[in-house]
Amino acid sequence: MPFSLTLRDFAEARARIAPHIKRTPLLGSRQLSERTGYDVKLKAELFQRVGSYKIRGPLNKFALMPEEEKRRGVVCSSAGNHAQGVALAAQIHGIRAVVCMAENATPAKVAATRGYGAEVVLHGTIWDEANEKAKELVREQGLTYVHPFDDAQLIAGQGTLGLEIVQDWPEVDAVVVPIGGGGLISGVSMAVKSFNPNIKVIGVESSDGPAMRRSLDAGALETIDCRTVIDGLRVRRVGEINFSVVQRFVDDIVTLPDREIFEAMLWTWERCKLVVEGAAAAPVAALLHGLVKLPEGSRVAAVLSGGNVNLDQLRGLTWN
Ligand SMILES: Cc1ncc(COP(=O)(O)O)c(C=O)c1O
């Protein structure tokens, strides 16, 4: 039986994590509605704790973890949102967390992860090397590895975001979701389809690194040469569970270049007054460029998955 989750699984996951997260708002967007001819609402997950949906999955996973594993602790490798999600979720559950990052990780991200109580181990110059270090700690210290997307309990937690969308807007016709390794869309697609199988789910990737699109086209998992610089969308190979779920539950995947996604990021700041990060702007970019094809007037929810954007380049401004 291929992996799938029911509406009840998501309701249970949500009950488990609800005391520790915010219920983020679904905001109407007149600007995007006028541009597209749809009725567009934005799931403003940039207002989530740690600034992205990435706390949902680890919170669900740790709530289900046997005491013995909890006592040994957890480890992950990430310099981005996964690091902060794992760190805070572990702190909430009283679990020791180690986060491996490359030595050139942004000091602000190292500080944020430490601020949530995790031990940061700097190793190597790229993610793969930091990940090797994490695997070594699993072997040496018996820590449990927390995968950023290819994990059933993590997917159930991320999918609670989809459950909130259908609870707040039961008439929704389509949901547009960014894709990196495929954890978010795996959860969200199963959650909304288990509520109503007619809801369309559309994924968005950067055409500078479309690992899921390529795998779907090939009918098998492919490792690609990934050139996107958008943190969150940058993955050379998507997960196995993720690929299998996307094959069965996602209606379409559209792609557009980094440049257009960054333009959409600024558009969202300027027009919607929402400070989204690049990955979170991908659904907006797809809508602005007419890549999401639905009947006029369709009710569309775009997932603004996070807001952890590096604003250092703006610090020199002294007037407006
Ligand atoms: C803000 C944001 N959006 C979307 C994604 C993509 O999620 P996934 O890897 O679960 O597909 C990420 C992944 O890190 C992210 O940080």
The ligand as a Tripos MOL2 file, in Angstrom:
@<TRIPOS>MOLECULE
LIG
   16    16     1     0     0
SMALL
NO_CHARGES

@<TRIPOS>ATOM
      1 C1          9.7510   28.9720    3.4590 C.3       1 LIG1
      2 C2          9.8110   27.6520    2.7680 C.ar      1 LIG1
      3 N1          8.8890   27.3700    1.8360 N.ar      1 LIG1
      4 C3          8.8990   26.2050    1.1670 C.ar      1 LIG1
      5 C4          9.8660   25.2400    1.3800 C.ar      1 LIG1
      6 C5          9.8290   23.9560    0.6070 C.3       1 LIG1
      7 O1          9.3560   22.9380    1.4130 O.3       1 LIG1
      8 P1          9.6180   21.3840    1.1620 P.3       1 LIG1
      9 O2         11.0910   21.1520    1.2110 O.co2     1 LIG1
     10 O3          8.8890   20.7400    2.2640 O.co2     1 LIG1
     11 O4          9.0510   21.0960   -0.1790 O.co2     1 LIG1
     12 C6         10.8350   25.4780    2.3550 C.ar      1 LIG1
     13 C7         11.8610   24.4790    2.6470 C.2       1 LIG1
     14 O5         12.8130   24.6870    3.3330 O.2       1 LIG1
     15 C8         10.8210   26.7090    3.0690 C.ar      1 LIG1
     16 O6         11.7380   26.9770    4.0100 O.3       1 LIG1
@<TRIPOS>BOND
     1     1     2 1
     2     2     3 ar
     3     2    15 ar
     4     3     4 ar
     5     4     5 ar
     6     5     6 1
     7     5    12 ar
     8     6     7 1
     9     7     8 1
    10     8     9 2
    11     8    10 1
    12     8    11 1
    13    12    13 1
    14    12    15 ar
    15    13    14 2
    16    15    16 1
@<TRIPOS>SUBSTRUCTURE
     1 LIG1         1 GROUP 0 **** ****
